[in-house]
């Protein structure tokens, strides 16, 4: 009986250890472009929320430009783009719910741009990094 209990406890501990090693938390990323509006709020904000792989672009500056969130997934050089062209500070933002494999790194930029011709005016560096974690 004693041997069976020890074996059961050892098996349960091994299952917990194996399952906890396989899971890891993702990390969010945030970039803020500080330019013409000044202050600490900045012109454009870019967010990546690892929980759900949600990208957000938010226009915080009444300057005639749109806010743009750009991102790269993993080692790919492909740039994905999300435009918030609804106007600054109105509480509206643009969101995109992505589908990204677990364990992949995501890099984001906050930019301003001209929505009419989809041209980028200015961006932050690609420094903001997040990752997608397993549930």
N, C-alpha and C positions, 0 to 999 in steps of 0.2 A: 504494500500500500504506500509506504513512504517513498519508494523508488518511483512509482507511478505519478505521485504528486510532484516530485522534483522534475521529472520528465515533462509533465504538463506545463509547469511554470517556465522551464527552459524553452519550450516550444513557443509559448506565448511571448516571452521576451524576445526571442529571435524574430517572430513575426512583426512585432512592434518596431524593432530595430531596422529590419529590412524595409518596411513600409515608410519609415521616417527618412531613410536615406534616399529613397526614390523621389520624394517630394521636396520642393524648395520654393521659396517665396519669390514672386516676381517683384520688380521694382519699377516705380513710376518715374517719369522724366518730365521736366519742366524747363522751358526756355522763355525768356522775356527780352524783347527788343526795346532798348532805351534809345530814343532818338529825339524827334522834334517836340514831343509833348512834355518832355522833362518829368521831373518828379519821380517817385518810386514806383508808380504804376506802369509806366512804359507805354509804348505804342501798340504792341501786339504780344499776345501770350500764346504759347503752344504747350499743350499738355498731352502726355501719354499716360493713361491709367491701365496698369498691367492687369487689373481685375476686370476682365471683359474685353481687353485689347481695344480700348476706346480712345480715339484721338479727338482733340478739341482745339479749335482756333477761336480766339476772342479778340475783337477789335476794341481797343481802349482809348483811341485817340481820334478826335475830330480833325482830321487832316486831309480828307478826300481819298485816302488810300484804304484798301482792304487789308485785313489781317490774314496771314497765310501760315498754316502749319505744314511743314514739309518733314518727311521721314524716310529713313532707309531701314530695311529689315535685314538683319544678319550681315553677311559680307557682300550683299548685292549692291551694285552702284545705282540701281533704279531708284529714282526719287518720286515718292508719292506726295500728292498735294491736296490740301483741304482749304477752301476759301471761306472766310466769314465776310461777306459783302453786304451785310444787312445794316451797316452803319455802326458808329462807335458808341459805346457806353449805354446802349439801349437795353442791356440785359440779355440780348440774344447772342448766341454763339453758334458755331457750326460744329457738329459732331459726326464722327464716322466710326462705326463698330467694325473693327477688322477681325480677321481670322488668321492668327499667327500661331505657328507650331510652338509647343512648350520648349523652354530653354533657349529661345532665340533672343539675341540682343536687338534693341530698337534704338536708333538715334534720331533726335528731333531738332528742328530749327524753328525759330519764330521769325517771321518775315512780314514785310509790308509789300503790297503790290497793286497793280492796276487791273481790276477785274475784267474790264472791257476787252483788253487784248491779252489777258493772262500773263502780263510781264511782271517780274519780280523787281522791286525797287531796292530793297535792302534786307539782309538776313543776319542773324546771329551765326556764330560758328557751330559746327556739328558736335559740340561738346556735351550736350544733354543726352544721357544714355539711360535707358531702362531695359528691363528684360521681362520675358513672359515666363511665369512660374507654373509649376504643376499644381493642380488643386489638391 
